[in-house]
Amino acid sequence: MSVYHHFVSVETPDGPMPTYIAAPEGRDPRPAVLVIQGMHGIASFELHTAERLAEEGYLAAVPDLFHRGPACFSFNELNTRRRAFSDAQVIGDVNAAIGHLQQQPYVQPGPMGIVGFCMGGRVSYLMAASSPVIGVAADFYGGGVHSGEGGPSPLELTGNIRCPVIVFDGEEDRHPSPEEVRETEAELAHHDVVHEVHILPGVGHGFMSAEGPRRRPEVVEEAWSRLFAWFHQYLALPQLAGSRS
């Protein structure tokens, strides 16, 4: 499937937020999926994720949560930026992206999906507990789910979740550790949230974007397959005339 992409500027209370859009060919309305960055900010991996979602038939949007302040040019600057905003600001930014998407004719009305990695995995869990628009969520190695940023932790908000949640982690990860992820799984089960948790062998934190000897292609492809199956089950694609999706 051909994919087309562009950038938009989404207005927030703290100024414009650049947002990358990847869409399948054609102007037929599609379900939207938000892709949330890790601590490194928007990088090629997030754009690649949006492209893969578009290839599956979804409209994918990657909002730049680091839009406040000047551009970052070092890990220390990125880390400082990450620590400089609260959960309330994050929720506001993601809700602004949702509001923008809801106004677009190429976005299907109704529930949206969300997937995040590292910091973004935590945001994905947080938004599942904070926005009724989120119809399915995926958390990849979301460190900090058990910690709050100016408010209750995402884990403490689990009782508010009304959508299916899928969680991925590596057995060699330490932030979050497999033990933390199992605690999250127990909390999801306690609140009767539809969920799956996958702790994958032989990989650690950031395994989806890992390169070189740390990369395990078979594990990565298994995770993609499980993710797409989850989204197809809970965020159904429209049947379009002549569509291959």
C-alpha positions in Angstrom: 0.0 0.0 0.0 1.3 3.4 -0.9 1.8 5.8 2.0 1.7 9.6 1.9 2.9 12.0 4.6 3.0 15.6 5.6 3.6 17.8 8.7 0.9 19.9 10.4 1.1 22.5 13.1 -1.3 21.8 16.0 -2.1 24.6 18.4 -1.6 24.1 22.1 -1.8 26.5 25.1 2.1 26.5 24.9 2.4 27.3 21.2 2.3 25.3 18.0 3.2 21.6 18.1 4.6 20.0 14.9 2.9 16.7 14.1 3.9 14.2 11.5 1.0 12.5 9.6 1.3 9.3 7.6 -1.7 8.1 5.6 -2.6 5.4 3.2 -3.3 6.3 -0.4 -6.8 7.9 -1.0 -9.0 10.3 0.9 -11.3 7.7 2.5 -11.6 8.3 6.2 -9.4 6.0 8.3 -9.1 5.2 12.0 -6.3 7.3 13.6 -3.5 6.0 15.7 -1.2 8.3 17.7 2.5 7.4 17.9 4.2 8.7 21.0 8.0 9.3 21.1 10.6 8.1 23.5 13.0 10.3 25.6 15.0 10.9 22.4 12.2 12.9 20.9 10.8 12.2 17.5 13.3 10.1 15.6 13.3 8.0 12.5 11.9 5.0 14.4 8.7 6.9 15.3 8.3 8.0 11.7 9.0 4.4 10.6 6.3 3.2 13.0 3.8 5.7 11.6 4.7 4.5 8.1 4.1 0.9 9.0 0.7 1.7 10.6 -0.2 3.6 7.4 0.8 0.5 5.4 -1.7 -1.4 7.5 -4.5 1.0 6.6 -4.4 3.4 9.6 -3.9 7.2 9.6 -0.9 7.7 12.0 0.1 10.9 13.7 3.3 11.6 15.6 3.0 14.8 17.8 6.2 16.4 19.0 5.8 16.5 22.8 9.2 18.3 23.0 7.8 21.4 21.1 8.4 23.7 24.1 11.6 25.7 24.0 14.5 25.6 21.5 15.7 22.6 19.6 17.8 20.0 21.4 21.2 19.0 20.2 22.4 16.6 23.0 21.1 13.8 25.2 21.4 16.0 28.3 19.2 18.7 26.6 16.7 16.0 25.7 16.7 14.6 29.2 16.2 18.1 30.6 13.3 18.7 28.3 11.8 15.4 29.3 11.9 16.4 33.0 10.5 19.9 32.3 6.8 19.1 31.7 4.0 17.5 33.8 1.5 14.8 33.0 -1.1 17.6 32.7 0.9 19.2 29.9 1.4 15.8 28.2 -2.3 15.1 28.3 -3.1 18.5 27.0 -0.7 18.0 24.1 -2.1 14.6 23.1 -5.6 15.9 23.5 -4.7 18.8 21.1 -3.5 16.3 18.6 -6.7 14.3 19.0 -8.8 17.4 18.5 -6.9 18.3 15.3 -7.4 14.8 13.9 -11.1 14.8 14.8 -11.6 17.8 12.5 -10.0 16.2 9.5 -12.2 14.7 6.8 -9.6 11.9 6.2 -9.9 10.7 9.8 -12.7 8.2 10.7 -14.9 9.5 13.5 -14.9 7.5 16.7 -12.2 5.8 18.8 -8.5 6.2 18.1 -5.5 4.0 18.9 -2.3 5.0 20.7 1.1 3.3 20.8 4.2 4.6 22.6 7.8 3.6 23.2 9.8 4.1 26.4 8.5 7.5 27.7 5.8 7.2 25.1 4.8 3.8 26.4 4.0 5.5 29.7 2.1 8.2 27.9 0.1 5.6 26.0 -0.9 4.0 29.3 -1.7 7.4 30.8 -3.9 8.4 27.9 -5.7 5.1 28.0 -6.7 6.1 31.6 -7.4 9.8 30.7 -9.2 10.0 27.4 -12.5 8.3 26.4 -11.5 8.7 22.8 -8.7 6.1 23.1 -10.2 2.8 21.9 -7.0 0.7 22.1 -3.6 1.2 23.5 -0.1 -0.3 23.2 2.7 0.3 25.8 6.2 -0.7 24.7 8.6 -0.8 27.7 7.0 2.2 29.3 9.3 3.1 32.1 7.6 5.2 34.9 4.1 3.7 34.7 4.4 3.3 38.4 5.5 7.0 39.0 3.5 10.2 38.8 4.7 13.5 37.2 2.8 16.2 39.1 -0.1 13.9 39.9 -1.1 10.3 40.3 0.9 7.6 38.5 -0.6 6.0 35.4 -0.8 2.8 37.4 -3.0 4.4 40.0 -5.4 5.5 37.2 -5.8 1.9 35.9 -9.4 1.8 37.1 -10.2 4.5 34.6 -9.1 2.5 31.6 -12.0 1.5 29.3 -10.1 0.2 26.3 -8.0 -2.9 25.6 -4.3 -2.5 26.5 -1.3 -4.5 25.2 2.1 -4.3 26.9 5.5 -5.3 25.6 8.8 -5.5 27.5 12.1 -7.4 27.2 13.1 -9.9 29.8 16.5 -8.1 30.1 14.9 -4.6 30.7 15.4 -2.9 34.0 13.2 0.2 33.4 10.6 -1.2 33.6 11.8 -4.5 34.9 9.8 -7.6 34.1 8.7 -7.6 37.8 7.2 -4.1 37.4 5.4 -5.2 34.2 3.9 -8.2 36.0 2.7 -5.8 38.7 1.1 -3.7 36.0 -0.5 -6.8 34.5 -1.9 -7.7 37.9 -3.4 -4.2 38.2 -5.0 -4.5 34.8 -6.5 -7.9 35.7 -7.7 -6.5 39.0 -9.7 -3.8 37.2 -11.0 -6.3 34.5 -9.2 -4.4 31.7 -8.9 -6.4 28.5 -5.2 -6.8 28.1 -2.2 -8.9 27.0 1.3 -8.7 28.4 4.3 -10.0 26.5 7.8 -10.2 28.1 10.0 -11.2 25.2 13.1 -13.3 25.5 16.7 -12.2 24.9 16.0 -8.5 24.5 16.2 -5.4 26.8 14.9 -1.8 26.8 14.3 -0.3 23.4 14.4 -3.6 21.5 12.1 -2.4 18.8 14.6 0.2 17.6 17.8 -1.5 18.6 20.6 -1.8 16.0 23.7 -3.8 15.6 24.3 -6.9 17.8 21.5 -5.9 20.1 18.9 -6.3 17.4 16.8 -9.5 17.4 14.8 -9.4 14.1 12.6 -12.4 15.0 11.5 -10.8 18.3 10.9 -7.4 16.6 8.7 -9.0 13.9 6.8 -11.1 16.5 6.0 -7.8 18.4 4.9 -6.1 15.2 2.7 -9.0 14.3 1.1 -9.1 17.8 0.6 -5.3 17.7 -1.1 -5.3 14.4 -3.3 -8.2 15.3 -4.4 -6.3 18.5 -5.2 -3.1 16.6 -7.0 -4.9 13.8 -9.1 -6.7 16.5 -10.0 -3.6 18.5 -9.7 -0.7 15.9 -11.3 -2.2 12.9 -10.4 -0.9 9.5 -13.2 0.2 7.1 -14.0 -2.0 4.1 -13.1 0.2 1.2 -13.9 -0.5 -2.4 -10.8 -1.7 -4.2 -8.8 -1.6 -0.9 -6.2 -4.2 -0.2 -6.1 -3.4 3.6 
